[in-house]
Amino acid sequence: MAKRVCPVWVGYLLASPIRKLFQNPQRILSPYIENGMKVLDVGCAMGFFSLPLAQMVGSKGKVICVDVQEKMIRSLEKRARKAGLSNRIETRICHHNSLGLDDLKEEVDFAFASAVVHEVPDASRFFSEIYQTIKPTGRFLVIEPKGHISKKHFNITVSAAEQKDFKIIERPQIGRSHVVLLEKNVSLRF
Ligand SMILES: C[S@@+](CC[C@H](N)C(=O)[O-])C[C@H]1O[C@@H](n2cnc3c(N)ncnc32)[C@H](O)[C@@H]1O
């Protein structure tokens, strides 16, 4: 059964510029992003992180934004048009049980999921689908909100990722958040 997803009205709050005071997208993401990268923003909502990502990847890069709620995606598209970033942003509406990323096999340089994993019905499947999209050298940053999610629950999330052949490479510090930076455990393939 699907878990409760973030209501659209909360999407507006999450997109507020005031949030930058404690979660600055540039500061959080710039260590991982280079010009020309293909980035995946899963559970992007109205694009609080997607638009700064589109700026960071430059005109040759691409940000693929996936969300289960059409209203979130439509609002993101509007904001991207206003910011002149539509040509760097590709939007996708997915299903609760599938991100629909089969066409992106090992194409993604950097994947990002902020405050999303606790909403997906099957974390194992979620990690497995994202694993398929990431290049062998790619990385995946997962952030979960401390207010909502206990340390114990976050550890279960990280274990689900490890069971799908991700390995932990860092635990970056971000305000009010549990965070883990993952990469593919390619040694497990041999
Ligand atoms: C709390 S919001 C976080 C939005 C954004 N990542 C941020 O940090 O501002 C969670 C988002 O994940 C989306 N979501 C929930 N379940 C999902 C699923 N199964 N697949 C894709 N997106 C999902 C929701 O629609 C919502 O937009």
The ligand as a MOL file (V3000), in Angstrom:
LIG
                    3D

  0  0  0     0  0            999 V3000
M  V30 BEGIN CTAB
M  V30 COUNTS 27 29 0 0 0
M  V30 BEGIN ATOM
M  V30 1 C 8.7510 15.9290 1.3180 0
M  V30 2 S 8.7240 16.1390 -0.4270 0 CHG=1
M  V30 3 C 10.4450 16.5640 -0.7390 0
M  V30 4 C 10.5930 17.3710 -1.9890 0
M  V30 5 C 11.9930 17.7840 -2.3850 0
M  V30 6 N 12.8640 16.6590 -2.6320 0
M  V30 7 C 12.5870 18.7250 -1.3660 0
M  V30 8 O 13.4610 18.3250 -0.5820 0
M  V30 9 O 12.1700 19.8840 -1.3620 0 CHG=-1
M  V30 10 C 8.6340 14.4730 -1.0360 0
M  V30 11 C 8.3530 14.3880 -2.5240 0
M  V30 12 O 8.4980 13.0080 -2.9190 0
M  V30 13 C 7.4380 12.6770 -3.7870 0
M  V30 14 N 7.1960 11.2280 -3.7150 0
M  V30 15 C 6.5460 10.5350 -2.7580 0
M  V30 16 N 6.4970 9.2350 -3.0520 0
M  V30 17 C 7.1410 9.0880 -4.2310 0
M  V30 18 C 7.4140 7.9810 -5.0670 0
M  V30 19 N 7.0020 6.7540 -4.7480 0
M  V30 20 N 8.0920 8.1810 -6.2070 0
M  V30 21 C 8.4980 9.4380 -6.5430 0
M  V30 22 N 8.2620 10.5370 -5.8030 0
M  V30 23 C 7.5910 10.3670 -4.6590 0
M  V30 24 C 6.2640 13.4990 -3.2850 0
M  V30 25 O 5.2740 13.6640 -4.2670 0
M  V30 26 C 6.9500 14.8110 -2.8970 0
M  V30 27 O 6.9700 15.7190 -3.9440 0
M  V30 END ATOM
M  V30 BEGIN BOND
M  V30 1 1 1 2
M  V30 2 1 2 3
M  V30 3 1 2 10
M  V30 4 1 3 4
M  V30 5 1 4 5
M  V30 6 1 5 6
M  V30 7 1 5 7
M  V30 8 2 7 8
M  V30 9 1 7 9
M  V30 10 1 10 11
M  V30 11 1 11 12
M  V30 12 1 11 26
M  V30 13 1 12 13
M  V30 14 1 13 14
M  V30 15 1 13 24
M  V30 16 1 14 15
M  V30 17 1 14 23
M  V30 18 2 15 16
M  V30 19 1 16 17
M  V30 20 1 17 18
M  V30 21 2 17 23
M  V30 22 1 18 19
M  V30 23 2 18 20
M  V30 24 1 20 21
M  V30 25 2 21 22
M  V30 26 1 22 23
M  V30 27 1 24 25
M  V30 28 1 24 26
M  V30 29 1 26 27
M  V30 END BOND
M  V30 END CTAB
M  END
